[in-house]
């Protein structure tokens, strides 16, 4: 566990952030537009700064543990997650362009960062290195 400058209040803050993100991640399992993975990774990060017990619980979780471990240990994004992220990003941008009457430069300002995020996601390894 990392020693926090704020001591005990900082630990409780990170613990609260961790549980909030676990809750949002669980909601993301059933709500199609709410992402699960980023919230669980943020929860793992927050638990790593507040509670070794809860960090290990999340790493060993039967449903989410592999995803969290692969990212923390090897920065791996599985192919299904890359596909889901790609569809979500493209769908969001398509919906935005069809539902808004903005100038072309405004769409370009949005497309640039979205494209960079998409390239970054796709460029991550898909599997942990062979042992």
C-alpha positions, 0 to 999 in steps of 0.5 A: 500500500502506498503511503499517502501525504494526507494519511488516514483521510487520503486512504478513505478518499481513495477507498471511496473512489474505488468503491464508487468506480466498482459500482459504476463498473457494475452498472456498466455491465447492464447499461449499454452506454456506460463503460465497465472496463475504465471504471474497474481499472480506476477502481484497481488504481484507487484500491492500490492506494488505499487497501491491498485487501480490496485491490487483491479482491478485484484482481481475483474477481472471477468476472473482472480479475483477468481484465484488471490483471492483464492491464496492470501487469502487461498493459493488455487490452483484449480484442473484444474490448478493443472492438467494443471501444471502437464501436462505441467511439465510432457510434458516438461520433456518428450520432453526434454528427447526425444530431448536431448542426455544427460547423465542420471545424467543430466536428474536426476538434472532436474527431481529432482526440477521438481518433487519437484515443482509438489509435492508442487503444488499437495499438495496445497489445492484445495478449500478455507476452508468452512466458 
